[in-house]
Amino acid sequence: MGVGRGSVKFPMGNDMARRFRNLVGPKVRLLRGKLGLTQDQLAARLQLAGLADFDRVTVAKVESQIRSVFDFELVVLSRVLQVEANELMEVPQAVLKDALSKLSRGE
């Protein structure tokens, strides 16, 4: 296992980097829906709030948990979605335990 320019190399057979990159995705989708926003509309608001590279595809990847979310992005997401940042990270213990178990098995 080695570290290259900004990316972590995982051992062969470990698909963790492609399968699960954030905890906030489902909550982002839920809150976006509660606000009645499309992915395009959320992306536009995020861009206006300073996340210039967030487009509809990026929002979709975050919601699908296949794109990591940096801490500064979490702050902007929470403000645009009108919640505290910690609310985005609230995950039921059973869901967290299941996700961690799958990650450890390489699923």
C-alpha positions as CSV (number, residue, x, y, z in Angstrom):
1,M,0.0,0.0,0.0
2,G,1.5,3.3,-1.0
3,V,0.6,6.9,-1.3
4,G,0.9,8.8,-4.5
5,R,0.3,12.4,-5.4
6,G,-2.9,13.0,-3.4
7,S,-4.4,9.6,-3.8
8,V,-4.3,6.5,-1.6
9,K,-3.5,3.2,-3.3
10,F,-5.6,0.4,-1.9
11,P,-4.4,-3.3,-2.0
12,M,-5.6,-5.3,-5.0
13,G,-9.2,-6.4,-4.7
14,N,-10.3,-3.6,-2.4
15,D,-13.0,-1.6,-4.1
16,M,-13.6,0.6,-1.0
17,A,-12.6,3.7,-2.9
18,R,-15.2,3.1,-5.5
19,R,-18.1,1.9,-3.4
20,F,-18.4,4.1,-0.4
21,R,-16.9,7.5,0.0
22,N,-19.2,9.5,2.3
23,L,-21.9,9.2,5.0
24,V,-23.8,12.3,4.0
25,G,-25.1,11.4,0.6
26,P,-28.5,9.9,1.6
27,K,-29.1,12.8,3.9
28,V,-28.3,15.3,1.2
29,R,-30.8,13.6,-1.1
30,L,-33.4,13.6,1.6
31,L,-33.0,17.3,2.5
32,R,-32.8,18.3,-1.1
33,G,-36.2,16.6,-1.7
34,K,-37.7,18.3,1.4
35,L,-36.7,21.6,0.0
36,G,-38.2,20.7,-3.4
37,L,-34.9,21.1,-5.3
38,T,-33.7,19.2,-8.3
39,Q,-30.0,18.1,-8.4
40,D,-29.5,21.0,-10.9
41,Q,-31.1,23.5,-8.6
42,L,-29.0,22.3,-5.6
43,A,-25.8,22.5,-7.8
44,A,-26.7,26.0,-8.8
45,R,-27.1,27.1,-5.2
46,L,-23.9,25.4,-4.2
47,Q,-22.1,27.2,-7.0
48,L,-23.5,30.6,-5.9
49,A,-22.4,29.7,-2.3
50,G,-18.8,29.2,-3.5
51,L,-18.5,25.6,-4.7
52,A,-17.8,26.5,-8.3
53,D,-17.1,22.9,-9.4
54,F,-20.3,21.4,-8.1
55,D,-22.6,20.5,-11.0
56,R,-25.6,18.1,-11.2
57,V,-23.2,15.1,-11.8
58,T,-21.2,16.0,-8.7
59,V,-24.4,16.3,-6.6
60,A,-25.6,12.9,-8.0
61,K,-22.2,11.3,-7.1
62,V,-22.3,12.7,-3.5
63,E,-25.9,11.5,-3.1
64,S,-24.9,8.1,-4.4
65,Q,-21.9,8.0,-2.0
66,I,-19.4,7.5,-4.8
67,R,-17.7,10.9,-4.3
68,S,-15.9,12.1,-1.2
69,V,-17.1,15.3,0.5
70,F,-14.4,17.6,1.9
71,D,-15.0,19.3,5.2
72,F,-15.4,22.8,3.6
73,E,-17.9,21.3,1.2
74,L,-19.8,19.8,4.1
75,V,-20.1,23.3,5.6
76,V,-21.4,24.8,2.4
77,L,-23.8,21.9,1.8
78,S,-25.2,22.3,5.3
79,R,-25.8,26.0,4.8
80,V,-27.4,25.6,1.4
81,L,-29.6,22.8,2.8
82,Q,-30.5,24.9,5.9
83,V,-29.2,22.5,8.5
84,E,-26.3,22.2,10.9
85,A,-23.3,20.3,9.5
86,N,-23.6,17.6,12.2
87,E,-27.2,16.9,11.0
88,L,-25.8,15.8,7.6
89,M,-23.7,13.3,9.4
90,E,-26.4,11.8,11.6
91,V,-26.5,8.1,10.7
92,P,-28.4,5.4,12.5
93,Q,-26.0,3.1,14.4
94,A,-27.3,0.0,12.5
95,V,-26.6,1.7,9.1
96,L,-23.1,2.7,10.2
97,K,-22.3,-0.8,11.5
98,D,-23.5,-2.4,8.3
99,A,-21.5,0.0,6.1
100,L,-18.3,-0.6,8.2
101,S,-18.8,-4.3,8.0
102,K,-19.2,-4.3,4.3
103,L,-16.2,-2.1,3.9
104,S,-14.0,-4.4,6.0
105,R,-15.1,-7.3,3.8
106,G,-14.4,-5.4,0.6
107,E,-18.0,-5.3,-0.5
